Structures are given as C-alpha cells and as structure tokens.
C-alpha cells in the first residue's frame, strides 16, 4: 500500500465503469470531471497529439453526455465513486492541516498511486492545455526531467481570453486555437527543487483591479497611495502538472505535490478560464458550493463577467499577445524546459 492509499483510505471506493486499461507503461493523464462535454473532444485530441496513451478519469455523475462520450473512447478508463467532488471525510493521518479534506484532494492522490506508480504522468483539469515545443512528446519531456533531477514539473496557469467577452451561449463549439490572447508577463520564477514563486497574479486579478471589483475599497486606497500598479494575489497560478509518483508521494492540494520540483523548468498551461461556457461553470460552482470558501472566487468572477458584458470593455491591454503556441509563451518567460 502506498502512503497516499493509506492516508486517503476513507475515500477509496473508486471503481471502473467500463473498460479497464491495466497498462503501467502507458503515458497516462489523470483527471476528474462533471459535465465537461464542451471541452472533452478538444481536450482528448490535444493530449493525444502530445503522446498521452491512456486517460484515467473520474466522472462525478455527469448529466451532459460526458460519461457516455468517455466510455466510447478506447484509450479512456472511466471510474465512478459514491462520493462527490466536494464531500469531506477524515484522513488516516494529518498530512493536511485539519485532518479532513475534500474528495477531490483524495482523487488527486489515489489515481496516480493506483494507476501510475513509478511513472511520469500528467494531472490537469479539462480547461487546462499544456503546450510543448513542436515535435516534443511527454515521453521526451520525461527523459529530460529525469536527467535534470526532481519528480514534479510545475506549470504556469496562463489565463487565455478573447479581445472582448463572448456573449453567445456555450452551445458554440470550443475552439482552442481561435483568437486567444494572454498576458505576456512572467508568471512564475523557478526556485530549484522548491515550488516556484508566483511573480505575476494573472489576467483575472488584473481585470478585477482595473474594474474596481476587487480588492475592497480600503486596500484599493492603500495601493493607490503607495503607487502600486501590479495586481495583488487573487489565485494561485502554479500547478504540478507532470509528476513521477512514488510510494511516499502526496499531493497537498490542487497545486502542490510533496516531491522535489524539476529545477529551472516551467510548462505553459493554456487556461481557458474565459471560454464561452464560463457562465455555466461559475453558476454550477456557486450553486454547489463545492470549492474552497464556498466558491467565493466564482462569485467575484461573476461580478467581473457582468461588468465586462455591460460595458463591452476590452480584456486586452498593452502586454497582451496572441497565444500562438509554446514559442509565444517561452518568449514571455512562461515556458522553460529542463536543462
């Protein structure tokens, strides 16, 4: 039994819903989802092109056809659980601060512990698309990471956005390469084998400050008097997305894994936070309250969406650049391969 399986034993009711893909040597991607048919076709196609051979997915009771779509994919193994994403239970030992955690944190740990032990694997959400240099696969990346040392490769979650917020409903097909921009400023700074330091807090923070939605009036006044122009921290933008899982590896939360980072490396993650289904995703998060702090993050984002739609304001600014693949991100110091 791995440490993760011991710690999260109270959550361990995962069971295959269809085919079982027992191939320990396959380059694997782990994720969980609920009602993500909007992203699924593009997501699977993107990662297949980068060399993913097996997808291991927990379906959290999807009702939009996601489960049926996944069960029809020959390289996808679908798992089910009686627990929901935000359910809480006590762990066997207090790795996390309060001894209790949500199911999604258990899934982050149980999937690679059971299906990817001793192997490099990708761990991302459905709106997160990692970019690699042209012609590079995850197997090539794994060889470079092994040579550099470390067991966790962190990515910068780079929010992508259109010039102006799209108002049509999410019935529009998702196009991952269609007119997206990003803030071309360095987001993270590597720190050897430690978790990288976040040095820029991203598009959502910038827009919330620009439109006076967040932070509160007292903080805004202090920032103005001090002449502070860069946005404060709104959300963590670093995330361990390529990990070699060992018997004693543990993931603390959605962003940090208890394993040495691969030094000097940052992967660009295209984070489609402003895709056409953003209203639906925010509404579900607020209704279910299954995210941190009862999904208050999404309530603030909804206020931002209301403002952008009402004013017709541009999301772009002086440092916006087209999201034109790995080279564009590397030029802004948001893409670094292991030495």
C-alpha positions in Angstrom: 0.0 0.0 0.0 1.3 3.4 -0.9 1.3 6.3 1.6 -1.5 8.0 -0.5 -3.7 4.9 -0.3 -3.2 4.8 3.5 -3.9 8.5 4.0 -7.0 8.6 1.9 -8.4 5.1 2.6 -11.7 6.6 3.7 -12.3 7.9 0.1 -11.1 4.8 -1.7 -14.3 3.5 -3.3 -13.2 4.2 -7.0 -14.4 1.5 -9.4 -14.2 1.1 -13.2 -17.4 1.9 -15.0 -16.4 0.3 -18.3 -13.1 -1.0 -19.8 -10.1 -1.5 -17.5 -6.8 -0.3 -19.0 -4.1 -2.0 -17.0 -1.0 -0.8 -18.8 1.5 0.5 -16.3 3.9 1.6 -19.0 1.4 3.8 -20.9 1.9 7.6 -20.7 -1.1 8.4 -18.6 -3.2 11.5 -17.9 -5.3 11.7 -14.7 -8.3 14.0 -14.3 -11.8 14.2 -12.9 -14.8 16.0 -14.3 -18.5 16.7 -14.2 -20.4 17.9 -17.3 -17.4 18.8 -19.4 -18.6 17.8 -22.9 -17.9 21.4 -24.0 -14.1 20.8 -23.6 -13.8 17.0 -24.0 -13.3 16.5 -27.7 -10.6 19.2 -28.0 -9.0 18.1 -24.7 -8.6 14.5 -25.7 -7.3 15.4 -29.1 -4.8 17.9 -27.8 -3.2 15.4 -25.3 -3.3 12.5 -27.7 -1.1 14.7 -30.1 1.3 15.2 -27.2 1.7 11.5 -26.6 -0.9 10.6 -24.0 -1.7 6.9 -24.4 -4.2 6.3 -21.6 -6.7 8.7 -19.9 -7.9 7.7 -16.4 -10.9 9.8 -15.5 -13.2 10.0 -12.5 -16.7 11.0 -13.7 -18.6 12.9 -10.9 -22.1 11.9 -12.1 -22.1 13.9 -15.4 -25.5 14.5 -16.9 -24.5 16.2 -20.2 -23.3 13.1 -22.1 -19.7 13.3 -20.9 -19.7 9.8 -19.3 -21.2 8.2 -22.5 -18.7 10.1 -24.6 -15.8 8.9 -22.5 -17.0 5.3 -22.3 -16.9 5.3 -26.1 -13.2 6.2 -26.3 -10.9 3.2 -26.5 -8.0 4.9 -24.6 -10.1 6.2 -21.7 -10.7 4.3 -18.4 -13.7 5.8 -16.6 -14.0 5.5 -12.8 -17.0 6.1 -10.6 -17.5 6.9 -6.9 -20.3 7.2 -4.4 -18.7 10.4 -3.1 -19.0 13.8 -4.7 -16.2 16.2 -5.6 -16.7 18.4 -2.5 -17.6 15.8 0.1 -15.4 15.8 3.2 -14.0 13.0 5.3 -11.3 12.5 7.8 -7.9 11.1 6.7 -5.9 8.4 8.4 -3.1 10.8 9.3 -3.0 14.6 9.4 -1.0 15.4 6.3 -3.4 18.3 5.7 -3.8 20.9 8.4 -7.1 19.9 9.9 -7.2 16.2 9.3 -10.2 16.4 7.0 -10.2 17.0 3.2 -12.4 17.1 0.2 -12.9 14.2 -2.1 -11.2 15.9 -5.0 -7.9 16.0 -3.0 -8.2 12.3 -2.4 -8.7 11.7 -6.1 -5.6 13.7 -6.9 -3.7 11.2 -4.8 -5.4 7.9 -5.3 -5.4 7.9 -9.1 -1.6 8.1 -9.7 -0.9 5.9 -6.6 -3.1 3.1 -8.0 -2.6 3.5 -11.8 0.7 5.4 -12.3 3.2 4.3 -9.6 6.8 4.9 -10.5 5.8 6.6 -13.8 5.6 10.1 -15.1 2.0 11.2 -15.6 0.0 14.3 -16.5 -2.5 15.7 -14.0 -4.7 18.6 -15.3 -8.3 19.8 -15.4 -10.4 19.9 -18.5 -9.8 23.6 -19.2 -6.0 23.3 -18.9 -4.0 22.6 -22.1 -0.2 22.2 -21.6 1.9 23.4 -24.5 5.2 21.7 -25.5 7.7 22.6 -28.2 6.8 21.5 -31.7 7.7 17.8 -32.1 8.1 17.1 -28.4 6.0 14.5 -26.6 5.6 13.8 -22.9 7.9 10.8 -23.2 10.6 13.2 -24.4 9.8 15.5 -21.6 10.0 12.7 -19.0 13.5 11.8 -20.2 14.7 15.4 -19.9 13.1 15.7 -16.4 14.8 12.5 -15.2 18.2 13.9 -16.4 17.6 17.2 -14.7 16.5 15.6 -11.3 13.3 16.1 -9.4 9.9 14.4 -9.6 7.4 17.3 -10.2 7.3 19.6 -13.1 5.3 22.8 -12.4 3.3 24.8 -14.9 2.1 28.4 -15.1 -1.6 28.6 -15.4 -1.9 31.3 -18.1 -5.5 32.7 -18.5 -6.5 32.9 -22.1 -9.1 35.4 -23.2 -10.7 36.9 -26.3 -10.4 40.6 -27.1 -13.9 41.1 -25.8 -16.1 38.7 -23.8 -18.2 36.5 -26.0 -21.9 36.7 -25.1 -23.3 33.7 -27.1 -24.2 30.6 -25.1 -21.8 27.7 -24.7 -23.5 25.7 -27.4 -20.8 27.2 -29.7 -18.1 24.6 -30.3 -15.0 25.1 -28.3 -12.0 26.2 -30.5 -8.7 26.1 -28.6 -6.8 27.9 -31.3 -9.3 30.6 -32.2 -8.2 34.2 -31.4 -7.0 33.9 -27.9 -4.7 36.3 -26.0 -2.6 36.1 -22.9 -0.8 38.4 -20.5 2.8 38.2 -21.8 4.5 38.8 -18.5 6.5 36.2 -16.5 4.1 34.4 -14.1 6.5 32.2 -12.1 10.1 32.1 -11.1 11.7 28.7 -10.6 13.4 28.1 -7.2 15.5 24.9 -7.7 13.7 21.9 -6.2 11.2 24.1 -4.4 7.7 25.2 -5.6 8.2 28.1 -8.0 7.5 31.6 -6.8 4.5 33.4 -8.3 5.6 36.9 -9.5 2.6 37.9 -11.5 -1.0 37.2 -10.5 -2.7 36.9 -13.8 -5.5 38.2 -16.0 -8.4 37.7 -13.6 -6.5 39.8 -10.9 -5.7 42.5 -13.4 -9.3 42.8 -14.7 -10.8 42.8 -11.2 -8.5 45.6 -10.1 -9.0 47.6 -13.4 -12.8 47.5 -13.0 -12.8 48.3 -9.2 -14.4 45.0 -8.3 -11.6 43.6 -6.1 -9.9 44.1 -3.7 -12.1 46.1 -1.3 -12.0 50.0 -1.1 -9.6 50.2 1.9 -7.0 48.0 0.1 -7.5 49.9 -3.1 -6.9 53.2 -1.3 -3.7 52.0 0.3 -2.4 50.6 -3.0 -3.1 53.9 -4.8 -1.3 55.9 -2.1 1.7 53.6 -2.3 1.7 53.8 -6.1 1.3 50.0 -6.5 0.2 49.2 -10.1 0.5 45.4 -10.4 -2.5 43.4 -9.2 -2.3 41.6 -5.8 -2.7 37.9 -5.4 -6.1 36.6 -6.3 -5.5 32.9 -7.1 -2.5 30.5 -7.3 -1.2 30.2 -10.8 1.4 27.5 -10.3 0.4 23.8 -10.5 2.3 20.5 -10.5 1.1 19.0 -13.8 3.7 16.4 -14.7 4.7 14.2 -11.7 6.6 10.9 -11.2 4.6 9.2 -8.5 6.4 7.2 -5.8 5.3 5.2 -2.8 5.7 8.2 -0.5 4.4 10.9 -2.8 1.5 13.0 -1.6 -0.4 15.9 -3.2 -1.3 18.6 -0.7 -4.0 20.4 -2.8 -4.8 21.1 -6.5 -1.5 22.9 -6.9 1.4 21.5 -4.8 2.8 18.0 -4.6 5.1 16.8 -1.9 8.0 15.9 -4.2 11.1 17.9 -5.3 10.5 20.1 -8.3 12.4 19.7 -11.5 14.8 22.7 -11.3 14.6 25.5 -13.8 11.6 24.2 -15.6 8.1 25.8 -16.2 5.5 24.4 -18.5 2.9 26.9 -20.1 -0.6 25.8 -19.4 -3.3 27.4 -21.6 -6.0 28.0 -19.0 -9.3 28.6 -20.8 -11.0 30.4 -17.9 -12.8 32.8 -20.3 -14.2 30.2 -22.7 -17.8 30.5 -23.8 -19.1 28.2 -21.1 -17.7 30.4 -18.2 -21.1 31.4 -17.1 -22.3 27.8 -16.7 -19.1 26.8 -14.9 -19.3 29.7 -12.5 -23.0 29.1 -11.8 -22.5 25.4 -11.0 -19.6 26.2 -8.7 -21.7 28.8 -6.8 -24.8 26.6 -6.7 -23.0 23.5 -5.4 -20.5 25.4 -3.1 -18.0 22.6 -3.5 -14.9 24.7 -4.0 -12.8 26.4 -1.4 -14.5 29.1 0.7 -17.9 28.1 -0.6 -16.9 29.1 -4.1 -16.5 32.8 -3.3 -13.8 33.0 -6.0 -16.5 32.3 -8.6 -18.9 34.9 -7.1 -16.2 37.6 -7.7 -15.6 36.3 -11.3 -19.4 36.5 -11.9 -19.3 40.2 -10.9 -16.5 40.7 -13.4 -18.4 39.0 -16.2 -21.4 41.2 -15.5 -19.2 44.3 -15.7 -17.4 43.2 -18.9 -20.7 42.4 -20.7 -22.4 45.6 -19.5 -19.5 47.9 -20.6 -18.2 46.0 -23.6 -14.7 46.6 -22.3 -11.7 45.0 -23.9 -9.9 42.3 -22.0 -6.6 43.0 -23.8 -4.1 45.6 -22.6 -0.6 46.7 -23.5 1.1 43.4 -22.6 -1.5 41.2 -24.4 -0.1 38.9 -27.1 -1.7 36.2 -29.3 -1.5 32.7 -27.7 0.4 31.2 -30.6 1.9 28.0 -29.1 4.9 27.2 -26.9 7.3 29.6 -28.6 5.0 32.6 -27.8 4.8 31.5 -24.1 8.6 30.9 -24.0 9.2 34.4 -25.4 7.4 35.8 -22.4 9.4 33.6 -20.0 6.5 31.3 -19.3 8.0 28.3 -20.9 11.3 26.7 -19.8 12.3 23.1 -20.4 14.5 21.1 -18.0 18.2 21.7 -18.8 
